[in-house]
């Protein structure tokens, strides 16, 4: 088997994040979402189709060993 490479893309994308909450958890009269004002890992995430924008790409030789600082890396920063 030939060499294997780990390819990484750093990108930005648009997501819709949603969560169903009980009426008692928000104040609909004042539009106060209380603890639901900012999403966290418990929210459902859906990426908007074709919204991804690649900012940087790199690749490095891949092996089963943990981080090996002697490996040569290539990046298009």
N, C-alpha and C positions, 0 to 999 in steps of 0.2 A: 504494500500500500504506500502511496506517495505521501508527501508532507500534507499536513492539514493546517488551515489558517482560521483564526478567529477574526471575523470582520465586524466592526462596530460602526454604527451610524448615530451621531448625536443629532437630534431633530426637535423641532417645535411642531405642535399640532393643536388643533382645536378639539375640545372635548365637551360633551354635555354630561353633567354629573347630576344624578337625581336620587331622591330618597323619599319614601312614603313615611309621613309622620302623623301622629295623633293630633287632633284638634287642640288638645290641652297643651301641646308642646310649642305652639306659636300663637301670636296675638294678631288675628286678622284685622282687627279694628285699627291698629296702629302700624300694621305691616312689619311688626317685629318678629323676626325669625328666631330670636333668642339663640340657643346653642347651635342652631342650624344655619347660622349666617355664613359659615365657611365650611366647605366640604372636607371630609377626611377619608380614610381608607375604607370606611363602612358604606360609603356611597357607591352606587352603580355608575360606571363610567362607560361612555360610548364615544368613540372617536368619530369626528365628522369626516365623512368620506373625502378623500383627496385633499385634506387640509395639511398633511404633513409636509414640512419643509426641512430638508437635510442641511444642517449647518456645518458639519464636519464628519469626515469618514477616516477610519484607520483600520489597519489590519496588522496582525502579528502571527508568527508561527505558533501553532496550538499544540500543546501536549498535555498530558494528564497531571503534570507537576504543578504545584502552586506557583505563585508569582516568581518568576526568574528574571531578575533585573539584567541579566547578561543577554537576553533575547533582543534582537534588533526589531524596532518598531517603525512603521511607516505611517505618516499621517498627512492629510492635506489641509492642515490648520489654516 
